[in-house]
Amino acid sequence: MTAVASKMEDLTIDIREEIYVRAPLDVTFESLLEQLGPLNEVDTGRAMPMKLEAWPGGRWFRDFGEGNGHFWGSVQAIKRPTLLEICGPLFMSTRLHRICSTGSRKKKAAH
């Protein structure tokens, strides 16, 4: 039997990280945009540059060139230098999508 969430709170994840920086807020915010964009790295320190269009509706994505890439999310809201909200699939990729979308092991997952 599969458990089904009955309330919106059961479907919501709130992830927070606090980092204290000795720099003006506007400099810190611009550094955050760079870190989420062209200076992005995976946890092993390997470069994984992203594109972040820092305006409402802007995309956050990996650009592989020639029209190829991986969409991570959209800028929901931005209020420089205090707020950046990104919504979308974020780091969820094929494996998680396959688990969430198939509903049955008999169905073939799309790739």
LORONU-768402 format. One line per 4 residues: number of its first residue (from 1); their letters; for each residue x, y, z of C-alpha. Coordinates in nm, 4 decimals. Each point is the difference from the previous one (the first is absolute). Layout:
residues N
NUM> A> X,Y,Z; ...
end
This chain:
residues 111
1> MTAV> 0.0000,0.0000,0.0000; 0.1271,0.3473,-0.0869; -0.0411,0.2914,0.2416; -0.1582,0.3101,-0.1526
5> ASKM> 0.0598,0.3481,0.1405; -0.3253,0.1608,0.1063; 0.1170,0.3553,0.0772; 0.2055,0.2527,-0.1944
9> EDLT> 0.2437,0.0208,0.2929; 0.0829,-0.3683,-0.0583; 0.1062,0.0827,-0.3580; 0.2173,0.3019,0.0800
13> IDIR> 0.3752,0.0050,0.0630; 0.1592,0.3055,0.1570; 0.3782,0.0052,-0.0393; 0.1987,0.2799,0.1593
17> EEIY> 0.3676,0.0755,0.0352; 0.1392,0.2967,0.1884; 0.3464,0.1288,-0.0789; 0.1381,0.3076,0.1730
21> VRAP> 0.2104,0.2214,-0.2274; 0.2100,0.3046,0.0792; -0.0971,0.2027,-0.3066; -0.2703,0.2514,-0.0924
25> LDVT> -0.3362,-0.1554,-0.0848; 0.0064,0.1112,-0.3656; 0.3465,-0.1525,-0.0553; -0.1109,-0.3225,0.1699
29> FESL> -0.3133,-0.0198,-0.2155; 0.1938,0.0482,-0.3242; 0.2483,-0.2661,0.1143; -0.2917,-0.2377,0.0603
33> LEQL> -0.1240,0.0596,-0.3556; 0.3482,-0.0793,-0.1337; 0.0230,-0.3133,0.2145; -0.3373,-0.1238,-0.1291
37> GPLN> 0.0994,0.0926,-0.3536; 0.3382,-0.0123,-0.1750; 0.2032,-0.0872,0.3123; -0.2222,-0.2930,0.1069
41> EVDT> 0.1786,-0.3196,0.1084; -0.1052,-0.3498,0.1020; 0.0917,-0.1168,0.3501; 0.3268,-0.1496,-0.1249
45> GRAM> 0.1226,0.3437,-0.1124; -0.0522,-0.0797,-0.3690; -0.1352,0.2933,-0.2036; -0.3658,-0.0240,-0.0992
49> PMKL> -0.0769,0.3449,-0.1428; -0.3643,0.1014,-0.0162; -0.1918,0.2843,-0.1606; -0.2136,0.2120,0.2318
53> EAWP> -0.2190,0.2660,-0.1586; -0.0400,0.2224,0.3047; -0.3454,0.1483,-0.0648; -0.3576,-0.1200,0.0703
57> GGRW> -0.0730,-0.2881,-0.2360; 0.3697,-0.0469,-0.0749; 0.1323,-0.3529,-0.0473; 0.2599,-0.1847,0.2059
61> FRDF> 0.1531,-0.2701,-0.2168; 0.3088,-0.1863,-0.1193; 0.0891,0.0961,-0.3545; 0.1696,-0.2805,-0.1941
65> GEGN> 0.0037,0.2056,-0.3215; -0.1757,-0.0535,-0.3327; -0.3436,0.0253,0.1644; 0.0729,-0.2751,0.2528
69> GHFW> -0.0148,0.0309,0.3772; -0.1793,-0.0792,0.3219; -0.2679,0.2302,0.1460; 0.0246,0.0354,0.3777
73> GSVQ> -0.2541,0.2718,0.0790; -0.1435,0.3470,-0.0501; 0.0545,0.3174,0.1957; -0.3275,0.0418,0.1867
77> AIKR> 0.1009,0.3245,0.1698; 0.3056,0.2176,0.0323; 0.0384,0.3078,0.2206; 0.3632,0.1053,-0.0049
81> PTLL> 0.1815,-0.0352,0.2316; -0.2213,-0.1925,0.2418; -0.2063,-0.2626,-0.1836; 0.0435,-0.2622,-0.2704
85> EICG> -0.2712,-0.2647,-0.0381; 0.0429,-0.2802,-0.2514; -0.2736,-0.2532,-0.0706; -0.0088,-0.3001,-0.2280
89> PLFM> 0.1414,-0.3488,-0.0204; 0.3357,0.1229,0.1420; 0.2398,-0.2925,0.0300; -0.2649,-0.2656,-0.0590
93> STRL> 0.0890,-0.2043,-0.3028; -0.1077,-0.3140,-0.1818; 0.0309,-0.2435,0.2895; -0.2263,0.1960,0.2350
97> HRIC> -0.2404,0.0845,-0.2814; -0.0235,-0.3705,-0.0827; -0.0862,-0.0830,0.3623; -0.2608,0.2757,0.0251
101> STGS> -0.1652,-0.0390,-0.3375; -0.0327,-0.3720,-0.0656; -0.2435,-0.0898,0.2777; 0.0428,-0.3669,-0.0885
105> RKKK> 0.3001,-0.2172,-0.0639; -0.1758,-0.1417,-0.3051; 0.0043,0.3361,-0.1797; 0.3054,0.0925,-0.2029
109> AAH> 0.1561,0.3309,0.1043; 0.0747,0.2592,-0.2661; 0.3641,0.1003,-0.0395
end
